[in-house]
Amino acid sequence: MTVFVILGLLFLALFIVVPLVEKHGKRHTPEELNKITRWIWPLVGIMLVLQLLNMAFF
């Protein structure tokens, strides 16, 4: 029962927070988005390698 309460609260917060962030959030230019996306895949790769090492040795 507790799990359903937690999930319900998370979805409620999601439905409240997402519209607020979309309404009041900063709009990014395509140049800024390119700069951000250039970093995403290397960071994901680093996180995957670190998680693999964590699972293998700890």
N, CA and C of each residue as an Amber inpcrd file, in Angstrom:
protein
   174
   0.8290000  -1.1980000   0.0000000   0.0000000   0.0000000   0.0000000
   0.8690000   1.2580000   0.0000000   1.9430000   1.2140000   0.7530000
   2.8310000   2.3690000   0.8380000   3.4430000   2.6960000  -0.5190000
   3.7400000   1.6500000  -1.2880000   4.3280000   1.8590000  -2.6130000
   3.3690000   2.6440000  -3.4970000   2.0800000   2.3260000  -3.4290000
   1.1000000   3.0350000  -4.2460000   0.9690000   4.4930000  -3.8330000
   1.0710000   4.7640000  -2.5490000   1.0190000   6.1480000  -2.0690000
   2.2260000   6.9220000  -2.5890000   3.4030000   6.3110000  -2.5030000
   4.6160000   6.9780000  -2.9890000   4.5250000   7.2230000  -4.4880000
   4.0970000   6.2090000  -5.2470000   3.9500000   6.3820000  -6.6980000
   2.9180000   7.4530000  -7.0330000   1.8210000   7.4780000  -6.3010000
   0.8050000   8.4990000  -6.5280000   1.3400000   9.8980000  -6.2730000
   2.0980000  10.0650000  -5.2040000   2.6820000  11.3730000  -4.9050000
   3.7070000  11.7810000  -5.9550000   4.4950000  10.8260000  -6.4380000
   5.4730000  11.1410000  -7.4780000   4.7950000  11.5800000  -8.7710000
   3.7420000  10.8750000  -9.1810000   3.0350000  11.2730000 -10.3940000
   2.3320000  12.6160000 -10.2150000   1.7780000  12.8590000  -9.0470000
   1.1490000  14.1500000  -8.7790000   2.1720000  15.2720000  -8.8590000
   3.3290000  15.0690000  -8.2520000   4.3920000  16.0740000  -8.3250000
   4.8500000  16.2610000  -9.7610000   4.9230000  15.1760000 -10.5220000
   5.3300000  15.2640000 -11.9190000   4.3530000  16.1130000 -12.7180000
   3.0600000  15.9070000 -12.5120000   2.0590000  16.6730000 -13.2540000
   2.0050000  18.1340000 -12.8250000   2.5040000  18.4470000 -11.6490000
   2.5410000  19.8390000 -11.1960000   3.8410000  20.5140000 -11.6180000
   4.9660000  19.8290000 -11.4740000   6.2760000  20.4370000 -11.7140000
   6.5550000  20.6350000 -13.2000000   6.2130000  19.6670000 -14.0370000
   6.5380000  19.7650000 -15.4670000   5.8950000  20.9880000 -16.1150000
   4.6070000  21.2570000 -15.9310000   4.0550000  22.4780000 -16.5370000
   4.6850000  23.7650000 -15.9970000   5.0250000  23.7790000 -14.7120000
   5.6630000  24.9710000 -14.1550000   7.0380000  25.1970000 -14.7630000
   7.8100000  24.1320000 -14.9330000   9.1430000  24.2650000 -15.5220000
   9.0370000  24.6870000 -16.9800000   8.0740000  24.1300000 -17.7060000
   7.9030000  24.5140000 -19.1060000   7.4730000  25.9730000 -19.2290000
   6.6660000  26.4270000 -18.3070000   6.1670000  27.8030000 -18.3820000
   7.2380000  28.8110000 -17.9890000   7.9950000  28.5240000 -16.9380000
   8.9430000  29.4930000 -16.4020000  10.3930000  29.1730000 -16.7310000
  10.6390000  28.0850000 -17.4480000  12.0090000  27.6930000 -17.7620000
  12.6230000  28.5700000 -18.8370000  13.9470000  28.5560000 -18.8840000
  14.6880000  29.3430000 -19.8650000  14.6790000  28.6300000 -21.2110000
  14.4750000  29.3820000 -22.2830000  14.5570000  28.8260000 -23.6330000
  16.0130000  28.8330000 -24.0720000  16.4660000  27.7260000 -24.6320000
  17.8520000  27.6120000 -25.0670000  17.9410000  27.7950000 -26.5750000
  19.0190000  28.4300000 -27.0010000  19.2680000  28.5950000 -28.4270000
  19.8140000  27.2780000 -28.9840000  19.7400000  27.0840000 -30.2990000
  20.3030000  25.8580000 -30.8870000  21.7940000  25.6850000 -30.5960000
  22.5330000  26.7870000 -30.5040000  23.9570000  26.6830000 -30.1870000
  24.1670000  26.1350000 -28.7790000  23.3570000  26.6120000 -27.8350000
  23.4540000  26.1090000 -26.4630000  23.0780000  24.6290000 -26.3980000
  22.0460000  24.2510000 -27.1440000  21.6310000  22.8520000 -27.1510000
  22.7090000  21.9600000 -27.7500000  23.3880000  22.4310000 -28.8060000
  24.4880000  21.6560000 -29.3820000  25.6170000  21.4740000 -28.3790000
  25.9050000  22.5310000 -27.6220000  26.9710000  22.4480000 -26.6180000
  26.6000000  21.4370000 -25.5270000  25.3440000  21.4400000 -25.1270000
  24.8920000  20.5160000 -24.0860000  24.9030000  19.0820000 -24.5990000
  24.3710000  18.8560000 -25.8030000  24.2810000  17.4910000 -26.3190000
  25.6470000  16.9150000 -26.6560000  26.6370000  17.7560000 -26.8930000
  27.9880000  17.2690000 -27.1450000  28.5430000  16.5510000 -25.9170000
  28.0840000  16.9360000 -24.7270000  28.5870000  16.3400000 -23.4860000
  27.7840000  15.1280000 -23.0300000  26.5810000  14.9420000 -23.5370000
  25.6970000  13.9020000 -23.0120000  26.2660000  12.5030000 -23.2230000
  26.6090000  12.1320000 -24.4680000  27.0470000  10.7570000 -24.7450000
  28.3550000  10.3980000 -24.0530000  29.3580000  11.2590000 -24.0140000
  30.5520000  10.8840000 -23.2350000  30.2540000  10.6740000 -21.7490000
  29.3870000  11.5020000 -21.1830000  29.0380000  11.3280000 -19.7710000
  28.2660000  10.0350000 -19.5420000  27.3700000   9.6990000 -20.4610000
  26.6400000   8.4310000 -20.3480000  27.6140000   7.2620000 -20.4280000
  28.5750000   7.3380000 -21.3400000  29.5730000   6.2790000 -21.4530000
  30.4010000   6.1300000 -20.1910000  30.8250000   7.2390000 -19.6220000
  31.6010000   7.2000000 -18.3750000  30.7730000   6.5800000 -17.2530000
  29.5120000   6.9720000 -17.1670000  28.6520000   6.4100000 -16.1270000
  28.4600000   4.9070000 -16.3060000  28.3200000   4.4450000 -17.5610000
  28.1690000   3.0110000 -17.8020000  29.4270000   2.2430000 -17.3990000
  30.5870000   2.7690000 -17.7360000  31.8400000   2.1080000 -17.3630000
  31.9920000   2.0840000 -15.8450000  31.6960000   3.1860000 -15.1850000
  31.7980000   3.2220000 -13.7220000  30.8260000   2.2470000 -13.0680000
  29.6190000   2.1620000 -13.6060000  28.6440000   1.2240000 -13.0500000
  29.0880000  -0.2190000 -13.2740000  29.6710000  -0.5010000 -14.4370000
  30.1890000  -1.8410000 -14.7060000  31.3090000  -2.1930000 -13.7330000
  32.2210000  -1.2570000 -13.5020000  33.2960000  -1.4900000 -12.5360000
  32.7450000  -1.6850000 -11.1270000  31.7330000  -0.9120000 -10.7890000
  31.1130000  -1.0340000  -9.4700000  30.4880000  -2.4160000  -9.2970000
  29.7990000  -2.8880000 -10.3240000  29.1620000  -4.2030000 -10.2300000
  30.1990000  -5.3240000 -10.2260000  31.3050000  -5.1440000 -10.9360000
  32.2920000  -6.2070000 -11.0590000  33.1660000  -6.3400000  -9.8140000
  33.4830000  -5.2460000  -9.1670000  34.4730000  -5.2860000  -8.0920000
  33.9330000  -4.9660000  -6.7020000  32.7150000  -4.5020000  -6.5800000
  32.2060000  -4.1350000  -5.2540000  30.9090000  -4.8190000  -4.9420000
